[in-house]
Amino acid sequence: MNRKVHFILLEMIVVVFFILLSAVLLNPDLETGLHASTVSESNSYFFLSSSSQPESSEKPPESSSQDTSPAPNISDWKLILANDRHPLEAEYIDSIKTKELPNGLSVDERIYEPLERMLNDAEQLGYHLVVCSAYRSYDKQVDLFNNRVQRYREQGDTQEQAYNKAKTSVALPGASEHHTGLAVDIVADGYQNLDDSMMSRPEIEWLYAHCQDYGFIVRYPDGKSDITGIIHEPWHYRYVGVENARKIMSQGICLEEYLGMVS
């Protein structure tokens, strides 16, 4: 008899338990009341439902139509960065496998084909472009930089002034884009002065508009010298690959910004 009573009592306890559990699940307010003593400050991180949020003139951010692709891979050889904050080792510079252009200059062998195609396509349209500078060894950059410093010294600048002026137009040895073998200086056959006046040439206008289709960018665009440390150079083109080039040129940014390496 006692065992039967115990069994009945156990059944009643189970039924009551399930009744209470159902009530908690169906009524969140009841759960809050039952456990109010255990609520911690972490609740302040919970999101309110849309119906209980106070009215505000500030709306939550909407989905953006801007590029949401993954960040560029900075270890990709096409995106190697060379500037005065990220100089290249002389051993690396001298180990690059190059291929000679018809005019005797050389580039990284991996960009020979897209560069040749870009120049040939321009030629087919009547735009005669000339590569006037390409890959440079470490020692060659030393000579170029020292010559520029000497020129400013001859104009009356102090050594410090000459040095600071020189590095805005000629990269420090180890910091030059030309060390990578991925950069070329391109001018119009009919105008080979390295200045902003070349922007009025139809050949350079075409190059500015279409270089990204071949994987090249204007490496030192106008208005970015505070980031790149280099003046606007409409003659300096850098290979980064078609996908990267189109993103960079369409956004009007420089390589440092694209890589998120702006100091």
Secondary structure as the mmCIF struct_conf table of DSSP 4:
data_model
#
loop_
_struct_conf.conf_type_id
_struct_conf.id
_struct_conf.beg_label_comp_id
_struct_conf.beg_label_asym_id
_struct_conf.beg_label_seq_id
_struct_conf.end_label_comp_id
_struct_conf.end_label_asym_id
_struct_conf.end_label_seq_id
HELX_RH_AL_P HELX_RH_AL_P1 ASN A 2 LEU A 26
HELX_RH_AL_P HELX_RH_AL_P2 PRO A 28 LEU A 34
TURN_TY1_P TURN_TY1_P1 HIS A 35 HIS A 35
HELX_RH_3T_P HELX_RH_3T_P1 ALA A 36 THR A 38
HELX_RH_3T_P HELX_RH_3T_P2 GLU A 41 TYR A 45
BEND BEND1 PHE A 46 PHE A 46
HELX_LH_PP_P HELX_LH_PP_P1 PHE A 47 SER A 49
TURN_TY1_P TURN_TY1_P2 SER A 50 SER A 52
BEND BEND2 GLN A 53 GLN A 53
HELX_LH_PP_P HELX_LH_PP_P2 PRO A 54 GLU A 55
BEND BEND3 SER A 57 SER A 57
HELX_LH_PP_P HELX_LH_PP_P3 GLU A 58 SER A 64
BEND BEND4 GLN A 66 GLN A 66
HELX_LH_PP_P HELX_LH_PP_P4 SER A 69 PRO A 72
TURN_TY1_P TURN_TY1_P3 ILE A 74 SER A 75
BEND BEND5 ASP A 76 ASP A 76
HELX_RH_3T_P HELX_RH_3T_P3 TRP A 77 LEU A 79
STRN STRN1 ASN A 83 ASN A 83
TURN_TY1_P TURN_TY1_P4 ASP A 84 ARG A 85
STRN STRN2 HIS A 86 HIS A 86
HELX_LH_PP_P HELX_LH_PP_P5 PRO A 87 GLU A 89
HELX_RH_AL_P HELX_RH_AL_P3 ALA A 90 SER A 95
STRN STRN3 THR A 98 GLU A 100
TURN_TY1_P TURN_TY1_P5 PRO A 102 ASN A 103
BEND BEND6 GLY A 104 GLY A 104
STRN STRN4 SER A 106 ASP A 108
HELX_RH_3T_P HELX_RH_3T_P4 GLU A 109 ILE A 111
HELX_RH_AL_P HELX_RH_AL_P4 TYR A 112 GLN A 124
TURN_TY1_P TURN_TY1_P6 LEU A 125 GLY A 126
STRN STRN5 LEU A 129 SER A 133
HELX_RH_AL_P HELX_RH_AL_P5 TYR A 138 GLU A 154
TURN_TY1_P TURN_TY1_P7 GLN A 155 GLY A 156
HELX_RH_AL_P HELX_RH_AL_P6 GLN A 159 ALA A 166
TURN_TY1_P TURN_TY1_P8 LYS A 167 SER A 169
BEND BEND7 VAL A 170 VAL A 170
HELX_LH_PP_P HELX_LH_PP_P6 ALA A 171 LEU A 172
TURN_TY1_P TURN_TY1_P9 PRO A 173 ALA A 175
HELX_RH_3T_P HELX_RH_3T_P5 GLU A 177 THR A 180
TURN_TY1_P TURN_TY1_P10 GLY A 181 GLY A 181
STRN STRN6 ALA A 183 ALA A 188
TURN_TY1_P TURN_TY1_P11 ASP A 189 GLY A 190
STRN STRN7 TYR A 191 TYR A 191
BEND BEND8 ASP A 195 ASP A 195
HELX_RH_3T_P HELX_RH_3T_P6 ASP A 196 SER A 200
BEND BEND9 ARG A 201 ARG A 201
HELX_RH_AL_P HELX_RH_AL_P7 PRO A 202 HIS A 210
HELX_RH_3T_P HELX_RH_3T_P7 CYS A 211 TYR A 214
TURN_TY1_P TURN_TY1_P12 GLY A 215 GLY A 215
STRN STRN8 PHE A 216 TYR A 220
TURN_TY1_P TURN_TY1_P13 ASP A 222 GLY A 223
HELX_RH_AL_P HELX_RH_AL_P8 SER A 225 THR A 228
BEND BEND10 GLY A 229 ILE A 230
STRN STRN9 GLU A 233 TYR A 239
HELX_RH_AL_P HELX_RH_AL_P9 VAL A 242 GLN A 251
TURN_TY1_P TURN_TY1_P14 GLY A 252 GLY A 252
HELX_RH_AL_P HELX_RH_AL_P10 LEU A 255 LEU A 259
TURN_TY1_P TURN_TY1_P15 GLY A 260 GLY A 260
#
